[in-house]
Amino acid sequence: MRSRLSRRARLLISLVVAVPLLIVLAVAPSTTRQHAATGDAPEEQRVPDSAVERETLSSGNIEQTAQLPKQPPFDGQESWGTDLAFQGGLAYIGNYDGFSVVDISEPDDPTPVAQVHCPGGQGDISVSGDRLYLSVDYPHTDNTCQGEETTEADPGGWEGIRVFDISDPARPQYVSAVPTACGSHTHTLVPGKDGSTDYLYVSSYGPAEEFPNCQPPHDRISIVEVPHDDPGAAELVDAPVLFPGGGNAGESASRETTGCHDITAFPDKDIAAGACMGDGILLDISERDHPRVIQRTRDDRNFEFWHSATFNNSGDRIVFTDELGGGTAATCNEQVGPKRGANGIYRLAGSGQDARLEFVSYFKIPRHQSETENCVAHNGSLVPVPGRDIMVQAWYQGGVSVWEFTDPRNPREIAHFDRVPYDSDELQTAGSWSAYYYNGRIYSSGIQEGLDVLELDDPRTDPAEDVTYDQFNPQTQPVY
């Protein structure tokens, strides 16, 4: 989700608050000390308790076992909760104003550990060992957490990737930052084959002639290299053009391709899938710092905005999502229908240079939502059941859906968790941004709702409880 032309005009001042079991930090580019508070952030309308605690609606095979509301200073309506990453017994939750660390070692009793107040918009997040990476997609006057918002027309505006040290998860420290063209809407962690380097494939879009740091045609991604032993030396190493002849011109139902929205890597198979506005692509990532496009596909009839991708465990099917309406529209209704704002299931036929993407079918949640609920296909991951293709997925105010595509021509929902509308009188942006399965539970990050913990109880998904990860970045797919 992103509108490069609509930015929140707020000036945010550094804040350090200590409360029992929770540390709120405002960090500057230093790994050695914290900075004292210099004032309070301006008043922002808080998410009302009634909106967070509203009635839930779910199938009989899924249960909400815990909910952790957004914690101050992230409890305002403009502090959107976004993506998730996991490491051991901790969940890292992105936010438009920074990120949170939550102890999930007792998954049904999640406990706040730290909040890092470092505004930048989007807050796409990943973790690798002692390193945390955070996307910044709104230009700021500098690369620190104290920088103020500026406009894309400002040649001194900064946006890109921030790097943090999380060796002490209760006190993350800012390490370095790398600027990238058009910022970082999302990024994908791709481990180097030498085991000593991380590569970040940075996706961004929305160029314009009047934006000096985001010039058209912007038919590329940025690649940031981070050495494990010196993350302060993170640097931009390439910006490969993915559409040398131009991407989708946007002359039909699809958006014009001016960059990528998100990339999902499957490192064990040396491939990645890119969702690039008007195009879906398959990448060869055998050379981590030189990804190559080996296949492109389009759906000019039903896909407006190629948003994200998920492989099945064998890597021969890919689920692409269409974020019709940018995530802020009500599209889960009879009028829009079952093929728009949906998932497209593709079969990957052949291999290497002969690989090709073949469309199989669509899947969209069968539960119609009200006209005041933003709802469309969004972020999800596999439920790791050996021998079956099952996915859990966020649908904003359409809730959390668990669906199976083992038979890709006949996908079907097998469980769901939902809430009544955030506002029954007016369309407002809320609901599940990301929903992922991790070590026996589903974790959903809500834009306004905070963290939901869900437990499945279904013979089709029970085998997933035997699959555990030490670390999980959903856009860096492991093999189970």
C-alpha positions in Angstrom: 0.0 0.0 0.0 1.3 3.4 -0.9 0.5 6.8 -2.2 3.6 8.8 -3.0 1.5 12.0 -3.4 -0.2 11.9 0.0 2.1 12.1 3.0 1.4 12.7 6.6 2.6 16.2 7.5 3.9 15.6 11.0 7.0 16.7 12.8 8.1 13.9 15.2 10.5 14.6 18.0 12.6 12.0 19.7 11.1 10.2 22.7 12.6 7.9 25.4 10.1 6.4 27.9 10.7 3.5 30.2 7.8 1.5 31.7 7.6 -1.9 33.3 8.3 -4.7 30.7 8.5 -2.1 27.9 11.3 0.1 26.6 10.4 2.9 24.1 13.5 4.1 22.3 14.2 6.9 19.9 17.6 6.1 18.4 20.2 8.1 16.6 23.0 6.7 14.3 25.1 5.4 17.2 25.6 1.9 18.5 27.0 3.1 21.9 24.4 5.3 23.6 20.8 6.4 23.7 19.7 10.0 23.4 17.8 11.8 26.1 14.2 12.9 25.5 13.9 16.3 24.0 10.1 16.6 24.1 6.9 14.8 23.4 5.4 13.9 20.0 2.3 16.0 19.1 -1.1 14.7 20.0 -2.6 12.2 17.7 -6.0 10.6 17.8 -5.7 7.3 19.6 -7.3 4.1 18.3 -10.4 3.6 20.5 -10.6 0.5 22.6 -14.0 -0.2 21.2 -12.5 -0.4 17.7 -9.7 -2.8 18.8 -12.0 -5.0 20.9 -14.8 -5.3 18.5 -16.8 -8.5 17.9 -15.0 -11.3 16.2 -16.4 -13.7 13.6 -14.6 -17.0 12.8 -15.0 -20.5 11.6 -15.1 -23.3 14.3 -11.6 -24.5 13.6 -9.7 -21.4 14.5 -9.5 -19.6 17.8 -8.1 -16.2 18.9 -5.8 -17.1 21.8 -4.4 -13.6 22.5 -4.5 -10.0 21.4 -1.9 -7.4 22.1 -3.1 -3.8 21.2 -0.7 -1.3 19.7 1.4 0.2 22.5 2.3 3.9 23.0 3.6 5.7 21.1 2.3 3.5 18.3 -1.3 3.6 19.4 -2.4 6.5 17.2 -4.6 6.0 14.2 -1.8 7.2 11.8 0.8 4.7 13.3 -0.2 1.8 11.1 1.0 -1.7 12.0 2.6 -3.4 9.1 4.8 -6.4 8.5 6.3 -9.1 10.7 9.5 -11.0 11.1 10.4 -13.7 13.7 13.4 -15.0 15.5 13.4 -17.5 18.3 10.7 -16.5 20.8 10.4 -12.9 19.5 8.2 -11.2 16.9 9.4 -8.0 15.3 6.5 -5.8 14.1 6.9 -3.0 11.6 5.1 0.2 11.9 4.9 3.5 10.0 6.6 5.1 13.0 9.3 2.4 13.7 9.1 -1.1 15.0 8.2 -3.1 18.1 9.7 -6.2 19.7 7.3 -8.7 21.3 8.1 -11.8 23.4 6.1 -14.7 22.0 7.9 -17.5 23.8 4.6 -18.1 25.5 2.5 -17.5 22.3 -0.8 -17.1 24.1 0.7 -14.4 26.4 2.6 -12.0 24.1 4.6 -9.5 26.1 6.0 -6.1 24.8 9.8 -5.9 25.0 10.7 -2.7 23.2 9.4 0.0 20.9 11.8 1.8 18.6 10.3 5.2 17.5 12.0 5.9 14.2 9.4 7.2 11.7 9.8 6.6 8.0 6.6 5.1 6.6 5.9 1.6 5.5 8.2 -0.1 8.0 8.7 -3.3 6.0 11.0 -5.4 8.3 13.3 -8.4 8.3 15.8 -10.0 10.7 19.1 -11.8 10.2 21.2 -12.9 13.2 21.9 -9.7 15.2 20.7 -7.5 12.4 17.3 -5.9 11.7 16.5 -4.1 8.4 13.7 -1.5 8.1 12.3 0.1 5.0 11.8 3.8 4.8 9.4 5.0 2.1 8.7 8.6 3.1 11.5 11.2 2.5 13.0 12.7 5.6 15.5 15.6 6.1 18.2 13.1 7.1 18.7 9.4 7.7 18.4 9.6 11.5 15.3 8.7 13.6 15.0 12.4 14.4 14.8 13.6 10.8 11.6 15.4 9.8 9.3 14.6 6.9 10.0 16.4 3.7 8.7 16.1 0.1 9.8 14.1 -2.8 10.7 17.4 -4.5 13.4 18.0 -1.9 16.8 17.0 -3.4 18.1 16.5 0.1 15.4 14.2 1.1 16.5 10.8 2.4 14.7 7.4 2.2 15.9 3.8 1.9 17.1 1.1 4.3 17.9 1.5 8.0 20.1 -1.1 9.8 19.8 -1.9 13.5 21.7 -4.1 15.9 19.3 -6.4 17.8 21.9 -8.4 19.8 20.0 -7.0 22.8 16.4 -7.2 21.6 15.3 -5.0 24.5 17.6 -2.2 23.4 18.0 -2.1 19.6 20.7 0.2 18.3 20.8 2.1 15.1 23.9 1.1 13.0 23.7 2.6 9.5 21.5 3.6 6.6 21.6 3.3 2.8 19.7 5.6 0.5 17.8 3.9 -2.4 16.1 5.5 -5.4 12.4 6.1 -4.7 12.9 4.8 -1.2 12.2 1.3 0.1 8.5 0.3 -0.1 9.5 -3.2 0.7 12.7 -5.2 0.8 13.6 -8.9 0.6 16.4 -10.5 2.6 18.4 -12.9 0.4 21.2 -14.7 2.3 24.6 -14.7 0.6 25.9 -18.1 -0.4 29.1 -17.5 1.6 27.2 -17.3 4.8 28.8 -14.0 5.7 26.7 -11.5 3.7 23.1 -10.4 3.4 21.6 -9.0 0.2 18.5 -6.9 0.3 16.4 -6.6 -2.8 14.7 -3.2 -2.4 11.5 -2.6 -4.2 10.0 0.9 -4.8 7.9 2.7 -7.3 6.1 6.0 -8.1 8.7 8.1 -10.0 8.0 11.6 -11.4 10.0 14.2 -13.3 9.7 16.6 -10.3 11.2 14.0 -7.9 15.0 14.4 -8.1 15.6 11.1 -6.2 12.9 9.1 -7.9 13.2 9.7 -11.6 11.3 7.8 -14.3 11.3 5.3 -15.8 12.5 3.6 -12.6 12.3 0.1 -14.1 14.7 -1.4 -11.6 15.3 -2.5 -8.0 18.1 -1.6 -5.7 20.5 -4.2 -4.1 22.0 -3.5 -0.8 24.9 -5.6 0.5 25.4 -6.0 4.3 28.5 -7.8 5.6 27.7 -9.7 8.8 30.9 -8.7 10.6 30.5 -5.0 9.7 26.8 -4.0 9.1 27.9 -0.4 9.4 29.5 -0.9 6.0 26.2 -1.7 4.3 26.1 -0.2 0.8 24.3 -0.1 -2.5 26.0 -2.5 -4.9 23.7 -2.5 -7.9 20.4 -1.3 -9.3 19.6 -3.8 -12.1 17.1 -2.8 -14.7 14.4 -5.5 -14.8 12.4 -4.1 -17.7 14.9 -2.9 -20.3 12.2 -2.6 -22.9 9.7 -1.1 -20.5 7.1 -2.8 -18.4 3.4 -2.9 -18.6 2.2 0.4 -20.2 -1.0 0.4 -18.1 -3.3 0.8 -21.0 -5.9 -1.6 -19.7 -7.0 -2.8 -16.3 -3.4 -3.0 -15.0 -1.3 -0.3 -13.5 1.7 1.0 -15.4 4.9 -0.7 -14.3 7.3 1.8 -12.8 9.2 -0.5 -10.4 8.3 -3.5 -8.2 6.1 -3.7 -5.2 7.5 -6.8 -3.6 9.8 -9.8 -4.2 9.7 -13.2 -2.6 12.9 -15.2 -2.7 13.2 -19.0 -2.5 17.0 -19.2 -1.9 17.2 -23.0 -1.7 16.0 -23.1 -5.4 17.9 -20.0 -6.5 14.6 -18.3 -7.7 12.5 -15.4 -6.7 9.1 -14.1 -7.8 8.5 -10.4 -8.3 5.2 -8.6 -8.1 5.8 -5.4 -10.1 2.7 -3.4 -10.5 1.5 -4.4 -14.0 3.9 -7.4 -14.3 4.6 -10.7 -12.6 8.2 -11.9 -13.0 10.4 -14.9 -12.2 14.0 -14.2 -11.3 17.1 -16.4 -11.3 19.0 -15.4 -8.1 21.8 -18.0 -8.4 24.2 -15.0 -8.4 22.7 -13.1 -5.4 24.1 -9.7 -6.5 23.0 -10.1 -10.1 19.4 -11.3 -10.3 18.1 -11.9 -13.8 14.5 -11.9 -15.1 13.8 -15.2 -16.8 10.0 -15.0 -17.2 7.3 -12.3 -17.3 3.5 -12.6 -17.2 0.5 -10.3 -17.2 -3.2 -10.3 -16.5 -4.5 -7.2 -18.1 -8.1 -8.3 -17.6 -8.3 -8.9 -13.8 -5.1 -7.8 -12.1 -4.8 -4.1 -11.4 -1.7 -4.2 -9.1 0.7 -7.1 -8.8 1.4 -6.9 -5.1 3.2 -10.0 -3.7 4.0 -13.6 -4.3 4.3 -16.9 -2.4 5.8 -20.2 -3.7 4.5 -23.5 -2.6 7.0 -25.7 -0.8 8.1 -27.6 -4.0 8.6 -24.3 -5.9 6.4 -25.3 -8.8 3.4 -23.1 -8.0 3.3 -19.4 -7.2 0.4 -17.4 -5.7 0.4 -13.8 -6.9 -1.8 -11.2 -5.2 -3.7 -8.3 -6.8 -4.0 -5.3 -4.5 -7.0 -3.7 -6.3 -7.6 -0.2 -5.0 -4.3 0.0 -3.1 -5.6 -1.6 0.1 -8.0 1.2 1.0 -11.0 0.2 -1.0 -14.0 -2.1 -0.4 -13.5 -4.8 -3.1 -14.7 -8.0 -1.3 -18.3 -7.7 -2.6 -20.6 -9.0 -5.3 -20.1 -6.0 -7.4 -16.3 -6.4 -7.8 -16.6 -10.2 -8.1 -14.4 -13.2 -7.4 -11.6 -12.5 -9.9 -10.5 -9.0 -9.1 -8.6 -8.1 -5.9 -7.9 -11.8 -5.7 -5.0 -14.3 -5.8 -3.8 -15.7 -9.1 -2.4 -19.2 -8.9 0.3 -20.0 -11.4 2.1 -23.2 -12.3 5.8 -23.0 -12.9 6.5 -25.3 -15.9 10.0 -26.1 -17.1 13.2 -25.0 -15.4 16.1 -22.6 -16.0 15.8 -20.5 -19.1 12.9 -22.7 -20.2 10.8 -21.9 -17.1 7.4 -20.4 -17.8 4.5 -19.2 -15.7 1.1 -20.7 -16.6 -2.1 -19.3 -15.1 -4.3 -21.9 -13.4 -7.1 -20.2 -11.4 -8.1 -17.4 -9.0 -8.9 -17.5 -5.3 -10.7 -14.8 -3.3 -12.4 -15.1 0.1 -16.0 -16.1 -0.4 -17.2 -13.9 2.5 -18.6 -10.6 1.2 -17.6 -7.6 3.3 -19.5 -4.3 3.9 -18.9 -1.1 2.0 -17.1 0.4 5.0 -14.5 -2.4 5.1 -11.3 -2.1 3.0 -10.6 -5.6 1.8 -8.3 -7.1 -0.8 -5.7 -9.9 -1.1 -2.6 -9.0 1.0 0.4 -10.6 2.8 0.5 -14.3 3.8 2.7 -17.4 4.1 2.4 -21.1 3.8 1.1 -23.2 6.6 3.9 -25.8 6.6 1.9 -29.0 6.0 4.0 -31.6 4.2 2.5 -32.8 1.0 -0.2 -30.1 0.9 -0.4 -26.5 -0.3 -2.1 -24.4 2.4 -1.7 -20.7 2.9 -2.7 -18.2 5.6 -3.3 -14.7 4.3 -4.3 -11.2 5.5 -7.2 -9.5 3.8 -7.3 -6.2 5.7 -10.9 -5.9 7.1 -11.7 -9.2 5.3 -9.7 -10.7 8.2 -7.4 -13.7 8.1 -8.1 -16.5 5.7 -6.6 -20.0 5.6 -7.1 -21.6 2.2 -5.9 -24.7 0.3 -4.6 -24.9 -3.2 -3.3 -28.5 -3.3 -5.7 -28.8 -6.2 -4.8 -25.5 -7.9 -7.9 -25.6 -10.1 -10.2 -25.8 -7.1 -8.8 -23.7 -4.3 -11.0 -23.2 -1.2 -11.1 -21.5 2.2 -10.8 -23.9 5.1 -10.7 -21.4 8.1 -11.2 -17.7 8.7 -11.0 -15.1 11.5 -12.7 -11.8 11.0 -14.1 -8.8 12.9 -17.1 -6.6 12.4 -16.3 -3.3 10.6 -13.8 -0.9 12.2 -16.4 1.8 11.5 -19.9 0.9 10.4 -20.6 4.4 9.1 -17.5 5.4 7.2 -14.8 3.5 5.2 -11.6 3.7 7.2 -8.3 1.8 6.7 -7.9 -1.0 9.2 -7.6 -4.8 9.5 -4.9 -7.4 9.0 -1.9 -6.2 7.1 0.1 -9.4 7.4 -0.8 -12.9 8.6 1.9 -15.6 8.9 2.2 -19.1 10.4 5.1 -19.5 12.8 5.9 -22.4 15.1 2.3 -23.5 15.9 0.4 -20.2 15.8 -0.8 -17.7 13.2 0.3 -14.1 14.0 -1.6 -11.2 12.4 -0.4 -7.7 12.4 -3.3 -5.2 12.3 -3.1 -1.7 11.0 -5.1 -0.5 14.0 -5.8 -3.8 15.9 -2.3 -4.7 17.0 -1.1 -8.3 17.2 -3.6 -11.2 17.1 -2.5 -14.7 17.9 -4.6 -17.5 16.4 -4.6 -21.2 16.8 -5.8 -23.7 14.1 -7.5 -26.9 15.2 -8.0 -28.9 12.0 -6.7 -32.3 10.9 -5.6 -30.8 7.6 -3.3 -28.3 9.3 -2.3 -30.2 12.5 0.9 -31.6 10.9 2.3 -28.0 10.6 2.8 -28.1 14.4 5.8 -30.4 13.9 7.6 -27.8 11.7 9.6 -25.2 13.7 11.9 -22.4 12.6 14.7 -20.5 14.4 14.1 -17.5 12.2 11.4 -16.6 9.7 11.2 -13.8 7.2 8.1 -14.6 5.2 9.5 -13.1 1.9 12.5 -15.4 2.3 10.9 -18.7 1.9 12.4 -21.7 3.7 11.9 -25.3 2.7 10.2 -27.5 5.3 
